[in-house]
Amino acid sequence: MGVTVTAPAKLTLSLRVTGVRADSLHLLDAEMVSIDLADTLTFEPGSGITVDDEVCGGLGVGDVPLGPENLVLRALDVTRRRAAVRLVKRIPVGAGLGGGSADAAAVLRWAGSTDLALAVGLGADVPFCVRGGRSRVTGVGEQVEPLAFEARRFVLLLPPLSVDTGAVYRQWDERRARFSAAGDGDAGDGDASANDLEAAAIDVVPALARWRDAFASLTGRRPRLAGSGSSWFVEGDCRALGIAGDDFVAIDDERAPLIEARTVPAHPVV
């Protein structure tokens, strides 16, 4: 009988880019929470990985790598553990919800590792995902300050788009250089609730703005971008927002599923 570990998605409620280190890694100041949209990983004797597609709205798992770059396999490697892993994907790829990081963190928790320095070597979101719950995350992701759990609800819009995080940060760098040359150091979009990466993400994938605007029209709220995108979210549940019974937002012949999510507490190490 295998051991099954849950890998909750992370939702970034606020994100400020506070600087860039000499090694080009970006310094962050973010508030992150775990939500109940989650992958599961089952560990059994053997080796290799299989992926089952249960991603919301039929968005698929076509962008999940199965080679050495796969974060589950990398996490197994750094913990010097061996297992045959069955990964059930429910978190869309490239959605800004930390699906790959959550999966890597699940491996670390299964292996009994809480070393955040080891975790950040796999990705900036992995240390938070090891702890889960609600935290302030700073540095390049390795500084995780637990915060009191808050029971909150959100509605997520999951556009049929995948956003490359590296491309977004490169665009943020370019925007910062342009704004600095013009005498304005703000590379964000000026919104008080801003995720500093939002404007850069829209530069990289302009279609994001259409989905944001359609979601705003539906809910009457100003959506926030999840991480580097592509998901948008507003706080509340479908009933409170007056959209109970709406499963999708449609633009032309494309549909984006609407998902209700709630925060979940920090999880113990397996």
C-alpha positions as CSV (number, residue, x, y, z in Angstrom):
1,M,0.0,0.0,0.0
2,G,1.5,3.3,-1.0
3,V,1.7,6.5,1.0
4,T,-0.4,9.4,-0.4
5,V,0.6,13.0,0.2
6,T,-1.6,16.0,-0.6
7,A,0.0,19.0,-2.5
8,P,-2.2,22.1,-2.0
9,A,-1.9,25.0,-4.5
10,K,-0.5,28.3,-3.2
11,L,-2.3,31.5,-3.8
12,T,-0.3,34.7,-3.7
13,L,-2.4,37.4,-2.1
14,S,0.2,40.1,-2.5
15,L,3.5,40.3,-4.2
16,R,6.2,43.0,-4.2
17,V,9.5,42.7,-6.1
18,T,11.9,44.5,-3.7
19,G,15.1,44.1,-5.6
20,V,17.4,41.9,-7.7
21,R,20.4,40.1,-6.2
22,A,23.8,40.0,-7.9
23,D,23.1,36.5,-9.1
24,S,19.9,37.9,-10.9
25,L,17.5,36.2,-8.5
26,H,14.6,38.5,-7.5
27,L,13.9,39.5,-4.0
28,L,10.2,39.3,-2.9
29,D,7.9,40.3,-0.2
30,A,4.7,38.3,-0.5
31,E,1.8,36.9,1.4
32,M,0.9,33.4,0.4
33,V,-1.8,31.0,1.5
34,S,-2.5,27.3,0.8
35,I,-5.9,26.5,-0.8
36,D,-7.8,23.3,-1.2
37,L,-7.2,22.9,-4.9
38,A,-4.6,20.2,-4.7
39,D,-2.6,17.5,-6.5
40,T,-2.0,14.2,-4.8
41,L,1.2,12.1,-4.9
42,T,1.3,8.4,-4.1
43,F,4.7,6.9,-3.3
44,E,5.3,3.2,-3.8
45,P,8.4,1.0,-4.1
46,G,10.1,1.4,-7.5
47,S,11.1,4.4,-9.6
48,G,9.7,6.7,-12.2
49,I,6.6,8.9,-12.4
50,T,3.1,8.5,-13.9
51,V,0.7,11.5,-14.3
52,D,-3.1,11.3,-14.2
53,D,-5.0,14.2,-15.7
54,E,-7.7,15.6,-13.4
55,V,-7.0,19.2,-14.2
56,C,-10.0,21.5,-13.9
57,G,-11.9,22.4,-17.0
58,G,-10.0,20.0,-19.3
59,L,-7.0,22.3,-19.4
60,G,-4.8,19.2,-19.5
61,V,-1.3,18.2,-18.4
62,G,0.5,18.5,-21.7
63,D,3.1,20.9,-20.3
64,V,4.1,18.6,-17.4
65,P,7.7,17.4,-18.1
66,L,8.4,13.8,-17.4
67,G,12.2,13.9,-17.8
68,P,14.9,14.9,-15.4
69,E,13.6,18.5,-15.2
70,N,10.4,17.3,-13.5
71,L,10.3,18.8,-10.0
72,V,9.1,15.6,-8.4
73,L,12.0,13.7,-9.8
74,R,14.4,16.5,-8.9
75,A,13.1,16.5,-5.3
76,L,13.6,12.7,-5.1
77,D,17.1,13.2,-6.3
78,V,18.0,15.9,-3.8
79,T,16.6,13.9,-0.9
80,R,18.4,10.8,-2.1
81,R,15.1,8.8,-2.0
82,R,13.7,6.4,-4.6
83,A,10.0,5.8,-5.3
84,A,7.5,5.1,-8.0
85,V,5.3,8.2,-7.9
86,R,1.7,8.4,-9.2
87,L,0.9,12.1,-9.5
88,V,-2.7,13.1,-9.9
89,K,-2.7,16.7,-11.3
90,R,-5.5,19.0,-10.5
91,I,-3.6,22.3,-10.4
92,P,-3.2,23.7,-13.9
93,V,0.3,24.1,-15.3
94,G,1.6,27.7,-15.7
95,A,-1.3,29.1,-13.8
96,G,0.7,30.9,-11.1
97,L,-0.7,28.5,-8.4
98,G,2.6,26.8,-7.7
99,G,1.6,23.3,-8.8
100,G,5.1,22.0,-9.6
101,S,6.4,23.6,-6.4
102,A,3.6,22.0,-4.4
103,D,4.5,18.6,-5.9
104,A,8.2,19.0,-5.1
105,A,7.3,20.1,-1.5
106,A,5.1,17.0,-1.1
107,V,8.1,14.9,-1.9
108,L,10.2,16.7,0.7
109,R,7.5,16.3,3.3
110,W,7.2,12.6,2.4
111,A,11.0,12.3,2.8
112,G,10.9,14.1,6.2
113,S,12.9,17.1,5.0
114,T,12.0,20.6,6.3
115,D,15.3,22.2,5.1
116,L,14.1,25.4,3.4
117,A,17.6,26.0,2.0
118,L,17.3,22.7,0.2
119,A,13.7,23.5,-0.8
120,V,14.6,26.9,-2.4
121,G,17.2,25.1,-4.6
122,L,14.2,23.5,-6.3
123,G,12.2,26.7,-6.8
124,A,11.2,30.0,-5.1
125,D,7.8,28.7,-4.1
126,V,8.9,25.4,-2.7
127,P,9.8,26.6,0.8
128,F,6.4,28.0,1.4
129,C,4.8,24.9,0.0
130,V,6.8,22.8,2.5
131,R,5.2,24.8,5.4
132,G,1.8,25.6,3.8
133,G,-0.9,27.5,5.6
134,R,-0.4,31.3,5.5
135,S,3.0,33.0,5.5
136,R,4.9,36.1,4.7
137,V,7.6,35.1,2.2
138,T,10.7,37.2,1.6
139,G,14.2,36.9,0.3
140,V,14.2,34.7,-2.8
141,G,11.5,32.6,-1.2
142,E,13.7,30.9,1.4
143,Q,12.5,33.2,4.3
144,V,9.1,31.9,5.4
145,E,7.4,33.7,8.4
146,P,4.3,31.8,9.5
147,L,1.2,33.9,10.0
148,A,-2.0,33.1,11.8
149,F,-4.4,31.0,9.7
150,E,-7.5,32.9,8.3
151,A,-10.5,31.0,6.9
152,R,-11.1,32.8,3.6
153,R,-12.8,31.9,0.3
154,F,-11.9,32.8,-3.2
155,V,-13.2,32.3,-6.8
156,L,-10.5,31.5,-9.3
157,L,-10.7,32.0,-13.1
158,L,-8.4,29.6,-14.9
159,P,-7.8,30.8,-18.5
160,P,-6.6,28.3,-21.1
161,L,-3.2,30.0,-21.0
162,S,0.2,29.0,-19.6
163,V,2.6,31.8,-18.6
164,D,6.3,31.3,-18.4
165,T,7.5,32.6,-15.0
166,G,11.1,33.3,-16.3
167,A,9.7,35.4,-19.2
168,V,7.6,37.4,-16.8
169,Y,10.6,38.3,-14.6
170,R,12.7,39.2,-17.6
171,Q,9.9,41.5,-18.7
172,W,9.7,43.0,-15.2
173,D,13.5,43.7,-15.5
174,E,13.0,45.4,-18.8
175,R,10.1,47.5,-17.4
176,R,12.2,48.5,-14.4
177,A,15.0,49.6,-16.7
178,R,12.7,51.7,-18.8
179,F,11.0,53.3,-15.8
180,S,14.3,54.0,-14.2
181,A,15.6,55.6,-17.4
182,A,12.5,57.8,-17.3
183,G,13.0,58.7,-13.7
184,D,10.2,56.5,-12.3
185,G,11.4,53.3,-10.6
186,D,7.9,51.7,-10.4
187,A,7.8,48.7,-12.8
188,G,4.3,47.6,-11.6
189,D,0.9,48.9,-12.7
190,G,0.2,51.3,-9.9
191,D,-2.7,49.4,-8.5
192,A,-2.9,49.5,-4.7
193,S,-3.7,45.8,-4.4
194,A,-1.0,45.1,-7.0
195,N,0.9,42.0,-7.7
196,D,4.0,43.7,-9.0
197,L,4.3,41.1,-11.8
198,E,0.8,41.8,-13.3
199,A,1.8,44.4,-15.8
200,A,4.8,42.3,-16.9
201,A,2.7,39.2,-17.3
202,I,0.2,41.0,-19.5
203,D,3.1,42.3,-21.6
204,V,4.2,38.6,-22.1
205,V,0.7,37.2,-22.6
206,P,-1.6,40.1,-23.7
207,A,-4.7,37.8,-23.7
208,L,-4.5,37.8,-19.9
209,A,-6.1,41.3,-19.9
210,R,-9.2,40.1,-21.8
211,W,-9.8,37.4,-19.2
212,R,-9.3,39.8,-16.3
213,D,-11.8,42.2,-17.8
214,A,-14.4,39.5,-18.5
215,F,-14.0,38.2,-14.9
216,A,-14.3,41.8,-13.5
217,S,-17.5,42.3,-15.6
218,L,-19.0,39.1,-14.2
219,T,-18.1,39.6,-10.6
220,G,-18.1,43.4,-10.2
221,R,-14.7,43.1,-8.5
222,R,-11.2,43.9,-9.6
223,P,-9.5,40.5,-10.0
224,R,-5.9,39.9,-8.8
225,L,-3.4,37.9,-10.8
226,A,-2.1,34.8,-9.1
227,G,1.7,34.9,-9.0
228,S,3.1,35.3,-12.5
229,G,-0.2,34.2,-14.0
230,S,-2.3,33.0,-15.7
231,S,-5.0,32.6,-13.0
232,W,-7.1,35.5,-11.7
233,F,-8.9,35.5,-8.4
234,V,-11.4,37.5,-6.4
235,E,-12.3,37.1,-2.7
236,G,-15.6,35.6,-1.8
237,D,-17.7,32.6,-2.9
238,C,-19.9,32.3,-5.9
239,R,-23.1,32.9,-4.0
240,A,-21.9,36.0,-2.3
241,L,-20.6,37.3,-5.7
242,G,-23.9,36.6,-7.4
243,I,-22.5,34.0,-9.8
244,A,-23.8,30.8,-8.3
245,G,-24.3,28.3,-11.1
246,D,-21.7,29.8,-13.4
247,D,-19.1,27.2,-14.2
248,F,-17.2,29.1,-17.0
249,V,-16.3,32.5,-18.4
250,A,-16.4,32.5,-22.2
251,I,-14.6,34.7,-24.7
252,D,-15.4,33.9,-28.3
253,D,-15.0,30.1,-28.6
254,E,-12.7,29.7,-25.5
255,R,-13.9,28.9,-22.0
256,A,-12.1,29.3,-18.7
257,P,-13.4,27.4,-15.7
258,L,-14.4,29.1,-12.4
259,I,-13.2,27.3,-9.3
260,E,-14.2,28.0,-5.7
261,A,-11.4,27.5,-3.2
262,R,-10.9,28.0,0.5
263,T,-7.7,28.4,2.5
264,V,-6.3,25.4,4.4
265,P,-4.1,25.3,7.4
266,A,-0.4,24.4,7.4
267,H,0.2,20.7,7.1
268,P,2.4,18.5,9.3
269,V,5.4,16.8,7.9
270,V,4.6,13.3,6.9
